[in-house]
């Protein structure tokens, strides 16, 4: 097939690569414009998709918007059979949705209609869902409301958002390739709006850990925000991120350190860190953290 690919973050890279490996003709890649980054935070840094497309020798376009008649005409002039979209980051106007012969197909990281919106993986973990997955959806004007063509599931278990993102990226890539191979036999299935939830973008204000919650909720909160933005607590005036935790034995006042292995009391039960990260430092396991950061039993963490 003659394909336009539209995506930006790491999540989208496996789908782009899978399309190329499957011998599709990816005629152009659309991605977000380069943004300041690098060590000093000033160098313009292309998106991961931009970098992979350049390595593959594919033309890259990064308009700030697709609303102008000129951009829409340039898109249509590519005469694509289909556009494949994975976490692109821009709203597609109707003229863009209609331009490819087979429309625009989206790789969405949720079992639709469970989580629509910007942060479906984070929200699934934080909500305590047992299962998540990817859906191949025919795009329409609404936010992730289009009919579904294919779906694949995976258990969440104790996985973090970072781990699930990598897993779902690969799962979505293969599902998209399979869907395109047999596109004509896939019958679009309408979503039930009554089952939909909005997966709002993660606000950094959500990241502070509230110890006055059940331990199970704290575990989900930590894993849902790992590795970014990272759930954190205050220790002697410095932020410490928790990247992985487990439930622990013991009870006490919310935020109380219960033993010399940093078990921390919650409203109901307790948790124990497995991986932590101090500001400006690499992540470390609990033993490494405690060697340089003794926390007295009975301390109350904020």
N, C-alpha and C positions, 0 to 999 in steps of 0.2 A: 504493500500500500504506500501511497504518497502521503506522508504525515507531517503535520506541524506539531512540534512539541512545545508545551508551555509549562514551565516549572522553575523553581528558584532554590530551595534549600537542599540539604543532603538527602532528605526523604525522597526527593524526586529523581536523584541521580540513577538509582538502579533501574527505574522504568525507562529512562532515556537509553541507558546502555543495553537493556534487554531488547528494545525496539531495533537498535542497530544490529545486535547479535542475531536477531531473527530475520535479518536481511530486508527489513522495511527501508524505504527511502525517506529518511528524515530530511526534508528539504529546508527547514529553518527551525531555529529554537528561539522562543520568546522567553525572556526572564526579567527579573527586577533589575533596575540600573545599579551599577557599582556604587557602593556606599563606603564612607570612611571606616577604616579598620586598621589592621596591622598593629605593630607594637606601640606606636605613638597614637593610634586611633585617628590618624589623619590621612593615611594613604587610601586612595580609592581602591576598594577590593571587589572584584567580581563575585557573583554568587557561585556556589558549588556547581550548579547546572551550567552556568556560563563557562566555567573552567573546563568541565568535562566536554562540552560541545566544542570548545576551541581545540582541545586535544584530539577530538574526532574529526576535525576539519569541517564542521558544520557551521553555516552562517548563523550568527547570533544577532538578535534585535532586542533592545531593552527600552522601549518607549515608557514614559512616565504614565501614559494613559492611552487607552484605545478608543476614546470617545470621538476623536476627530474623523472627518470624512476621509482625510488623506491616509491616516493609519488604517482605517477599515478597508480602503481600496487596496492598499499595499498588502494587507492580509489576504484579501480575496484573490489578488493576482497570483498568489502562490498555487492556486488551483489544487488544493489538497483533497484527498479522499476523506480524511478525518483529522481532527485536532485531538491530541491526547494531552490532558491537563492533570498536573499533580502539584498541588500546593504552589500555585503560580503567584497569588497575592494581589491580583487585580480583578475587578469585576469585568466580565465579558459582556459588551453590549449585544443586543439582539442581532445586529448585522454581522458580528463576528461569530456568534453561535450558529447562524444560518449559512455561513460561507462555505464550509467544507461539505462535500457531497453527503457524508454520513454524520454531519454535525460534530459536536465536541463531546468527548468521553472523559470523565473525571475519575481518577483514582482517589477515593476518599477513605481516610483511616478510621472508619467506624462501621458497625453493622447498622446501616441506615434502616429506619429513620432515628435510631437511638440517640446519636449525637450529631447534630448539624452545627457548622460554624468553625471557628478558627482553631480550637484546641481540643479536638475530640479524644485524643489519647490521654492527655492530662486529666480530662474530666471523667473518663471511664475509670481510670485508676482511683482517682479521689472519691468517686461515688461508690466504690466497692463492687463494680461489675465483676462477674466471674469470667466473662468471655468478652473479647472484642474481635476486630477483624478489619477487612477492607471490602469496599463495595465499588464496583464499576457502575457508574451512573451516566445516563444520557443527560447532559446539562441543559438547563432551561433558565429563565430569567430569575427565578427564586433562589434563595440561599440553600443549596444542597437539597433541593426539593424534587429533582428530576427522577424519572422512572429508572428502576434498577435493572441491570443486565446480568450481573454476576456477583457472587459474594463468597468470601472465604473467612473462616473463623480460627481463632487461636485462644487458648486459656491465658488469663492474666497471671494467676498464681501470685508469686512474690516478685514479679518483674517490675522494674522501674519504667518510667516513661521513656527514658533513653534506650533501654533494652527493647521495649516494645516498638519504638520508632524504627529501629534497625530491622527488627523482624518483619514488621508490617510493610516496610519499604520493599523488601525482597519479595514478600508474599504478593503485594500489589503489582509488582513488576511482572511476575509470572502470570498472574491472573489477567492482566491487561493483554499480554501477548496471546494467551489462550483465547480471550474474548475476541480479539481481532481476527484470529485464525478462523473462528467459526461464527463470525459476526451475524450472518444471516439467520442462524438458528436460534439466537438469543431473543426471547420474547420479553419486551420491556414490561416490568411490573411496577405499578404505581405504588408510591409510599403512602402509608397511613399517617396523616398529619397528627392524629390524636396520640401517637406513640413518640412524637418527636420532642427532643430537648435541645436547648441552645447551648453549645459548648463555647462559652464566652472566652475571649482572649485572656490569658493569665495576667493578672495585675500583680506587680511586685509587692503591693500591700498585703496580698494574701499569704506571703511567704513566711511571715513570723509564726512560729509554732505556738499554739494555744494549749498549754498543758492541762487546762481545765476541760478536756475532752476525753472520751474513752480511749484507751490505748489503741484499740483497733483503728479508730479514726485517725489517730496521730500517725500510725504506720502508713495508712493509705495516703495521708497528706504528704508525708515525707517522700514516699515512692512516686507519687504523682507529680511532684515538683523536682524530681531528680533526673538529670543533673541541672536543669535550668528551670526557673531561676534559683532553685535550691531553698528548701525550708530551713530556717535558722532560729537560733536562740542567742541570747546575750550571755557572755561569760567574761566577767571582769571588764566590762565595757567594750568588748570586741565580739563581732559576729562569728558564730560557728555554724556552718552548714552541716546538716545531717543528710547524707546521700543514700544510706541504707540502714534500716533498723529492724529489730525484731521485738516481739512481745516478750516481757520478762516477768519473773515472779516478784511479788511484793506489792505493798500498798502504802500510801502516805499522802501527805499534802501535795496538791498539784504542783509539779516542778521540783519536788524534793529529791535530792540524790540519795539513793537507798543503800548503796554499797560502794566498795572501792573499785568496782567494774562499771561504774557510771550507769547503773540502772536508775531510771528517772520515773517518778510516780506521775501518773495521769489521774484524771478524775475517777477513772475505773481501771485498775490494773497499772501496768508499768511497761516501759519500753527500754531497750538497750541499743545504743548505737553499734553499727558494724563498720560503716565508713563515714568519715567526717572530713571537713575541710575548713581550715581557718582562713580568714581573709588574706588574699595574696599568696597563699601556700597551695601546694598540690594536695590532692586527697590522700588520706591515710587511713590505715585500719585502726581499730580501737587501741591495741597495745602500743602502737607507735604514738598515737595521740596522748595517751596517759603518761608515757615516759617524759613528755615535755610539758604536760598540762595536768598536774595533779588537781583533782577536784574533791574536796573533803566531803565525806559522808555527812548528811544532814544539811548541806548547802541547799539553798533555794534558787533555782535558775529562773531567769526572767525570759 
